[in-house]
């Protein structure tokens, strides 16, 4: 696909696995809202980044607002 989603920060010791998949981590359904920072990184192809930035500009909103609104309605 050419893009990757980073769900959790990786430590040098666990560079081959996501922290979210750790057997000691809580299942997502049991996590409290306070355990979520509200931040995550998404890597997308440059062409997709440009297209989304252009759509945000057309709507006179920031790229952050545009993406946040789309994710909230998903």
NORPE-V936609 format. One record per backbone hydrogen bond with DSSP energy under -0.5 kcal/mol. NH is the residue of the N-H (numbers start at 1). CO is the residue of the C=O. Records with the same first field share a line. If there is no record, write none. Layout:
NH: CO + CO
This chain:
4: 43
6: 41
7: 5
14: 11
15: 12
17: 14
21: 18
22: 19
25: 22
30: 27
31: 28
35: 32
36: 33
41: 6
43: 4
44: 42
48: 45
49: 45
50: 46
51: 47
52: 48
53: 49
54: 50
55: 51
56: 52
57: 53
58: 54
59: 55
60: 57
61: 56
66: 62
67: 63
68: 64
69: 65
70: 66
71: 67
72: 68
73: 69
74: 71
